[in-house]
């Protein structure tokens, strides 16, 4: 029996075909991964299934209902978790659950979902104070209220560390019965083997449907096979680094953190953090959500004042000479932080002014970056309406527009598909070879392999540091995800 049936469905937005004569089924009693690159049509399909959008052609059956005419009936029997779950950050976990239950006319019976998600001890904590993983657990708890027959999760693991990702998929598997179904949308192809079935879309068409193991028995192999089905990946040299200057005064270490500490009352967000990064090195900060990585970044670039300790960029103390130190630094924030109502060029013009480039240098850099990143197609599109992959390219373009010798990248590829991530790392590796120093956080353990050295964080403290091979050897693992989990499990630090 199928929970959802799609027959010859087409959906257009103006001249853009989001779904192209699509036919497929989502079975009951199984978790189906809806996979594909940014812009493949995943979110559009989910919105059609629950009646938030209407198709231009074709038929849809959701739990036996037609979403074009029975949307109100469907809402009563499904749980839907959108990409940006609408929690109120100034409300507690308990208050968010109560509000969501009232909006969906569900009873205030939260014991089961709180136990499942391990949120019971934290019901009074404000949602805004939760880590990324805990926020996703709260979103899932709200979605599970009322025991829905169909659970629809749109990119639930974006920005979530490997441990929390495993916990989320376990929670979903535990909620599944033979009479219910789950659709889990994701651009992370390495998640395929978590699902009973995988559906891969590309440009609105069905590329693959079946058990993930039929393509490859391994997560890496599945990703490689899907990329081939998409037409492969062009391994071209990065043009971003071709004319890049290294302009900073040289010191033995380009980036230094000495006993950095950030305390809020009795709570240490970062405690005695020390590391040194040489010119042209890629240095990774890894750790679970809430480990202190972003706080360290903010202190390193002067956005947060340390309680104690110092940070230096090319030998310049960030507190003593913040404007000079920042002039050598490019920063890409965890959350997209550009101006949504401005176009790509308007955003880059803004950063040209911020970094004090003269008119002719600024125009030259904007023209170069528009060509390198292929921005012409989106020339007049407000930034808020850009696909996620293009937003990330723009964030990187603005971070390097002044050709800084140091780059800070805070989860730069979160939510970006496999092809986009590979392209991104082509640019980063090319810049490092040019002598640019890169400090990066990531939740993708395969990306950790690109780093020359890694510092593993837990509860604001460094618990391991070394090259990827050294860290893997220390716990007898052959991949970075198992290494990450084993080191954290062996740590004596209480979270």
N, C-alpha and C positions, 0 to 999 in steps of 0.2 A: 504494500500500500504506500502511496505517495502523499506526503504532507503538502507538497506544492508541485503543480504541473504548469509548465510554460510551453505554449505552442505558438510558433511562428510570430513571436513578439518583436515589434520594432518600436523604438522610441527615438524621436528626433528633437533637438533643440535648435531651431532655425535650420541652418544648413549642416549642422553637426549631427551625425548618426551615432547615438550613444549605444544602442542595441540594434543589431542587424539581423532580422528574421531568426530570432533565437528560439530554440526548442530544447528543453531539458527537464528533468524531474529531480526533486529532492525527497528522498525516502524517509519514511517514519522509522523511529527506533535507531537512528544513526546520527552522528555528527558529520555534516558535510562542510568541507572547507571551500569557500568561494574565493578563488585566488586569481591574481592577475596584477599587472603593472598599474601605476597611477593612470587613471583615465580609461581603464579597460571596460568600465561599465558596471562595476560591482555595486556601488551605492545606488545607482539608478535602478538596477534590478531589485534591490532590497526595497526601495521605496515603491516600486510598482507592486511588489508582492503584498504590501500592507495597505495599499490604496492611497499613499501620499502623492503619487503621480499616476497619470492615466496613459496607457499605451496609445500609439498612433495606429497600430494594427496588432492582431493576434489575440490570444485568449490566455487568461491566468486563472488558476484555481488554487485558493489558499485554504486548506482545511475544509474543502468542499464549498467554500464561498467564492463568489466573484467580487474581487476587491473594487471593481468599478462601481458596483451597486450595493455591496454589503460591507462597507468599510466599518460601520459601527459594530457589526457582529464580529468582525475579525479582531478589532481592538480588545474585545473582552476575553479572547482566548489565546492571545500571543503576548510575548514579552519582547520589547524592542529596545536595544541599547545603541543609540547613534554614535557616530564618531566622536562628537563632542557632547558627552553626557551632561545634561543640564542640572548639575548639583548646585546648591546654594552654598557658597564657601563660608558664609557667615552663620550658617546653621550647623548644628551638631549632626552626627551620624543618625541619632534617634530622630531628630527633627526632620531630616531629609527623608527618612523612611516614612514617617507619619504623613508628610506632605505628599509624597509620591503615592502612598496608599489612598489618601483622600482624593487625589486627582483621578485615580483609576477606579475609585469606588470599591476598594479592597479592604478587608478587615485588618485591624492593627495587631496582626499575629506575626511577630518578627522573630520569635525564638528560633525557628528552624533555619532561616536564612542567616541569622547572626552566628549561629553555631557552625553552619557550613563554611562561612567566610572567615571565621575566627575574629570577627569584629565585636563580639559580645563584651570584651573588657574595655572597649574604647567608645561606647555609645555616646558619651558626653563630649568627645573631642570634636572640634570644629572641622568641617570637611576641608577647609582651606589649609589646615595644619597636617593633613594626611600626606604620606608619600604617594608617588605615582601608582605603585602597586595597590596600596590600600584604597585609593580613590577608585581604581578599576573594580576592586572587590565590592565597594559600596554601590557602584553602578550596577554590578551584576546582582547584588542583593535586591536592589530596587526592581530590577527587571524580572527577578524570579518570584516576586510577590503574586499570590493568587494561583500558583502552580500552572503556568501557561503551557498549552499544548505545543506551541511552536516558539522557540527561542531564537531571535535574530540579533546577532552581535556584529556590529560594523566596526572593524579594526579595534577590537578590545585590547590587543597587546601592544599598541603603539606606545613607545616610551617606557616600557616595562622591562625590568631586568630579568635575566634568565630564571632565577628562582621564582619570582612572582609569576612569570609566564607559565611555568610548570604548575604552580598552585592554581592559577586561573583555569587551565585546561582540565585539571583534576576536578575542580569544583563543577565545571560544566558536565564532565563525564558522570560525576556522582548524581547530578540532577536528572540525567537522561533515563527514561523508561521505554519500554517497547511501544507505548502509545504516544510518545512525544518525539519531537525532532528538533535538531539544532542546525542553524546555518551560521557559520563563523567566517566572516569576510576578512581577508588579510592580503597584504602585498608581500608578506614575508614567506617566501617559498620554502624556507627551511622548516616551517611549521607543518608541512604536508602530512608527515607520518604521525601526527597527533590525531588525524581525522580518519573516520571509516571510509569516507569517499572524498575525492578531490574534484572540484570543477574549476577549470582554468579558462578565463576569458581573456581575449586580446582584441582590442578595438571593436568591442561589441559583439564579437563572434565567439562561438564555443571552440576552444582549442583542444581541450582534453576533459574527459569525464571517466572516472573509474577509481580503483584502489591505487593509492600512491605507489605501492610496491611494483605495480605493473610497468611503471616508468623507470624506477630505480629503487634498490633496497636501502639506499642511504639518503639523508637529507641533502647533502651536497650534490649527489648525483641527480636527485630529482630537480634541483634548481638548474643544473647544467642542461638537463634534457628539455626543460620548459623554455629556457633561453634559446636553445636551438630551434624549438618549435616556433618561437617568436621571430625567428630570422637571424638569430645569433647576435653576438656582441662585437662591435668594431673596436678592436684593440689598437687605437690610433694614439700617437704621441700627443700629449697635452700641449696645446698652444698657449695655455695660460702662463707658463714659465719661460716662454721663448725670449721675451724682452724684459724680463723681470730684473730689476737692479737690487743689489744688497747694499743698503745705504747706511747701515747703523755702525756706530763705533764698535770695535770688537773688544770682547773680554773673554776670559777663559770659558765662562758659562753665559749663555744668552738669557736664560731664565733661571731664577733662584728663589726658592722658598726656604726661609730659616725659621723653624719653630712657630709656624703660623698657628694661631689659635683664635677661635671665634666662640664666645660664650654668651648664652642668653639666660641670665639668672644662674641656676645651677646646671643648666643643660649645655653640653659642649657639642656644637654643630661640627667643629673641626678642632682637633686637639694635637698640638705639637707636630704639625705637618712639615716635613723637610724633604726637599729634593732639588737636584740641579740638572739642567738640561743643556747639552752642548749645541753649538751651531749646526743646523741641518739635521737634527735628530727629531724623530717622531716619538713623543712620550705620551703614553695612554694612562688616564685615570679611570680605573674600573671599580665598580662596586654596586651593591643593591640600591634601589631607590631609597633616598633619605640618608645615604652614607656620608654625604658632605662634599660631593664632587663639585656641584654648582656653587656652593658657598666658597669653596677654595678658589674657583675661577673668579668669582666676584671680588674676592680680596686681592687676587693676583693682578687684576686690572683696575683696581681702585674704586669699584662700585660698592664695596662694603669695607668698612674700617675694621682691621683685626683688633681683637682684644689685646693680643700681644704678638710679637714676632714681626718679621719683615719680609717683603717681597721686592725683587729687583728685576727689571727688564733691561737687558744689555748693560748691566752694572748700575742702573739708575734706580734709586729707591722710589717705589711707587707712591709713598706717602710724602716724601720730601719734595719731589719734583713730578707731580702727577701728570701735568700737561706734556712735559718732555717725554716721560716714559710711555704715555699713551700714543704719542706720535709714531712710535716704533712698533705699535701693536695693532693687529686686526682681530676683531672679536665677533664671533658668530654665536648668538644666544640660543639657548635651548628652545625657547618659544619664538615663533616668527615675530620679529619686532619692528618690521618696516611699516611704512604708512600705507594703509589699505586703500585709501581713496586716491593715492597718487599712482601714476603709471611707473613702469620700470625706469624709464629715463629720468622722470622727475625724482624718484627715490635716489638714483645714482647722482643726480645733480646736487641733491641735499648733502650727500656724503662728501662730494667734492668740496663743498663749502665748509663742512665740519672739519675736514682734514687740511684745509687751507691750501689746496692746489690752485695754481694760477689758471686763468681761463683756458689757455691753449693746451696746457697739460691735461686739464680736466676733460676737455672735449676729445682729446686724443685717447685718453683712457676709457671713456664711455664708449667711443666707437669700437675700440679693440674688444672690450668685454661683451658688447652686444653681438659682435661677430662670433667670438669664441663660444658663447653660451646659446646662440641661436635665438635671441630675443625678438627679432624683427616680426615674427608671426604674432607676437603679443604686444606690439608697440603701443596700442591705444587701450589696452585692457587694464582696468584698475587692479592693483596688486592683490586686493582681497579676493578677486575672482580668478586668479591664476591657479592652475593645477599645482599640487603640493611639490612635485619635482621641480617645477619652474620657480616656485617661491624659494626653494633651497638654493637653486643656482643663483638667484638674485641676492640672497643673503650672503653667499660666498663672494659674489662680484663686489658687493658693497664693502665687505671686509678686506678685500685686497686692492681696492681701487687706488690706494696711496702707496702700493707696493711695500707693505711693512715687512721687516725681517722676522717678525714673530707673529704666529697665528694661534689664537685660542678658539677652539671649536667645541662647543658644548652640545653633544648628541646631534651632530650635524646631519645624519642620515635617518633620523627617526621618522618612520612612516614612509620612507622612500623605497621603491621597488628595487629588485636585484640589479637590473640594468643601470638604473640611476645611481645606485651605490657604487657600482664598479666605475662608472664614469667619474663620479666624485673623487674616488681614491686615485684614479689616474692623475687628476690635477694635483692632489695633495702630495703624492709621491714625487711628481715632477718638481714641485716647489721645494720639497725637502732636498732633492738632488742639487738644486740651485743654491742651497745654503739656508733656506727658510726654516726656522725652528717652529715645530708644531706641538701644541699641547691639546689633547683631544680626549673627550669622554665618549663612550659608546656602550650600547647594550648588545651590540652584535659581536659575538665572540669570534666569528671568523675575521672581523675587522681588527680585532686585537692582534692578529698575526702580522698586520702591516706595521705595528709599532716596534721601534728599536728597543725600548724599555717600557715596563708597565709597573705602576704602583696600584696595588689593590687596596681599596678602602673598605672599612667597616666601622659604623658608628663614629665617623669622624677621624679615625685613626688608620695609619698605614699598617697593614698586617703582612704584606709581602711586597717585595720589589725585585725586579730582574728582567731579563729578556723573556720572550714567550717560551723559548725552549728550556730555559732554566726553571721557569715556574712549572711547566708541564712535567719536567723530570722530578721536581721536588715532591710531587704527589702521585707519580706513576701514571699520568694521564697522557692520552695521545691527541687530545683536542682541548681548546681553550675553554669551552663551556663546562666540561667535566672538571677541568683545573679550577675554574672560578668557584664552582660549587663545593669541591672537596676542600679547598683552602678555607673557605668561609665556615664550613661544617667543623673543621679542625680548630678554628680559632676559639680562644677562651674569652674573647670580648663579648660582653652582654649587649644585645641590641635594645 
